[in-house]
Amino acid sequence: MRTATPEPKMDVIYRSGTSDGLGAGWDVMLVIYRKEDGGQMRIANSFAIARDASGKIIRKIDSFPEQWEVINDAEDLRGFRECFRERDSLPDGQVISIRNVCASVQEPVWEVGKHQKGQETRWTGSFKTAEEALAHLQEEIDTVDFADVAEV
């Protein structure tokens, strides 16, 4: 009998900022991918990208002296645009994530968490797979009645 090894928990953090080397007019973002290792979330990969008003995307290739390269590869551009799209679609100060709460005992129990600045995370659900948790989250998003949402 073979037991499935659970996939380690992973998440992504988007940090918006600026770059003195680029100056005004650039939307700079640090993208940090973290992966669970020994019960701790550790950085698996990180990179800095920037976008100007025309949509041109550049990637930081060196910190001292600060150097950037223009992204021309179609696959890289698609991936970096998706990073900006994901970050831009998040409500200010809010993040949604999923986690396997029983990964240490190799049981698939996934929850959806809503994080708001200054408040404790609210975890809900009990799903058998990460895909099921994401599908539930998408279903909740799809059923929002925007007529009931007040404009700010």
Beta strands, then each sheet from edge to edge (+ up, - down):
strand 1: 10-17
strand 2: 26-37
strand 3: 40-52
strand 4: 57-63
strand 5: 66-70
strand 6: 94-100
strand 7: 110-116
strand 8: 122-127
sheet 1: 1+ 2- 3+ 4- 5+
sheet 2: 6+ 7- 8+
end
